[in-house]
Amino acid sequence: MAAPKKGRGSSGGQGRPGRALALILIAMVALTGGMFLSGHTTPRLGIDLAGGTSITLKAKSQPGKPDAINPTNMDTAVSIIERRVNGLGVSEAEVQTQGRDNIIVNIPKGTNSKQAREQVGTTAQLYFRPVLTVTAGQATPTDTASPSASGSAKPSASPSDKETASGSKATPSTSATTQGRAVTGALTKDTSPSPTASASGSPKASASPSASVDPATAELQKRFAALDCSTKAGRAKAGANAKPTDTTIACSSEGDAKYVLGPAEVSGTDVDSAKATIDQQRGMWIVQMDFTDKGSKKFQQITSKLSQQQSPMNQFAIALDGEVVSAPQVNETLSGSAEISGSFTQQSAQDLANVLSYGALPLSFDEDTVTTVTAALGGEQLQAGLIAGAIGLALVVIYLVAYYRGLALIALLSLMVSGILTYTLMSLLGPAIGFALNLPAVCGAIVAIGITADSFIVYFERIRDEIREGRTLRPAVERAWPRARRTILVSDFVSFLAAAVLFIVTVGKVQGFAFTLGLTTLLDVVVVFLFTKPVMTLMARTKFFSSGHPWSGLDPKRLGAKPPLRRTRRVNAPTDPKEA
């Protein structure tokens, strides 16, 4: 009796299909619950379905800089453009590289496309500007800080300085708010290019606008007092359309400080190189930058003047696209090279070096193509895709019912489980990894219907082959599984490999097709192993299927089954005459 038990156990565990069904049921409940709890009950739609504007930017080669277009600069440009688009109040914008020198910007509906094109199509600007005034980032109606703030102006919040230029220790300042993260710096040759500075360059404190203050200065004071850097909209408006020669207002990158900055005379193009390195003596990460010959002279002049000023006038702000990402102090005159030190991690130091390098090698972009997709057009395309999917699914159902009859019920239940898993995963992957359901992705889901149905057909045909050989249903189900399993795995592996290769070598919307195809292929394996096979095992125990009902799809007569296999013994003729 041991041999039959061993055979039954080795045939796939037909006695315990409930475990697999319980596992996939728990997975479905968990995914569905997570979808509702997270509030993302529908998949995130791509720009071709939701509508919006798609802009393709092509990087231009820089004169004398053949290596300017490289992955580091392209990734930095993507980060800057993404910050610009988000500053317009856009949610779920997509900015990604395409190939070696293209950047694709997908802006969903609800955004001024003309303004967006102006924001994403211009080259990022990096400037070194002197700090004239700094205070807490929130707007205060009673804030009367003057653009020509003196060293006695005190912000409501003032963390200690964490960065210094030239590697010297930062002196804690109660009158200046500096950023805890350094990226780059901006200086001018005028130590106090304040609207109320004296002719000799020494700053004059002004608590509030007076008759001697010109209208432009009064307006700047008003804008500075009303500036709220705690919101994206406020940070986006700060310093908008300011020229390098203008005195302007700006927000810190973290929104916890706002500044009045003087005109810039040293720009990112004056930086020759920058790199993140670790100071072996002090055991800390620093950023070293070298200036061009022209930039070195400017830098020396400005640091000479700033080092003689009181805080915050001895700080230079690192303004990237009008946003202050760092404001280190200057304690000594610097020349051709400088070092920025502070509370750096390896990643923050590398980020600073990348931005400095990007400022030294700014990428210019040409607007290659601009495509506008209306919400109505996207809705029509989605409707057409869903109709195509419904037609394909209906044809599959008709084929299954006509050819497999009762077995079609198992196939339809499996397709339903696959659909639930696919939908919940797509809904959750939107906020998790930024997956957006576009038209190619819908096509991938439609193709997946055929791949999933093909797995059922392989298994059903193996079972029918076993019945044709004269076996009853329950042994046929278990004997057919190992062979069907190998075929299904090989077929799905080929589909998944094709999807993976397509995802790696392509960009943009085609990746949506590849991602969906790969996801549904993996789900096909899960559904067949944890649902279709266990359900088939349970159905084989019912009278309707085991008796070979004509509508079960497993009727032995209809399948042309052979008579049951029986062993026969050979009877030899007796050799003893008495036995004969």
Secondary structure, 3 states (H helix, E strand, C coil): CHHHHHHHHHCCCCCCHHHHHHHHHHHHHHHHHHHHHHCCCCCCECHHHHCEEEEEEEEECECCECCCCCHHHHHHHHHHHHHHHHHCCCCCCEEEEECCCEEEEEEECCCCHHHHHHHHHCCCCEEEEEEEEEEECCCCCCCCCCCCCCCCCCCCCCCCCCCEECCCCCCCCCCCCCCCCCCCCECCCCCCCCCCCCCCCCCCCCCCCCCCCCHHHHHHHHHHHHCCCCCHHHHHHCCCCCCCCCCEEEEECCCCEEEEECCCCEEHHHEEEEEEEEECCCCEEEEEEEECHHHHHHHHHHHHHHCCCCCCCCEEEEEECCEEEECCECCCCCCCEEEEECCCCHHHHHHHHHHHHHHHCCCEEEEEEEEEECHHHHHHHHHHHHHHHHHHHHHHHHHHHHHHCCHHHHHHHHHHHHHHHHHHHHHHHHHHHCCCECHHHHHHHHHHHHHHHHHHHHHHHHHHHHHHCCCCHHHHHHHHHHHHHHHHHHHHHHHHHHHHHHHHHCCCHHHHHHHHHHHHHHHHHHHHHHHHHHHHHHHCCCHHHHCCCCCCCCCHHHHCCCCCCCCCCCCCCCCCCCCC
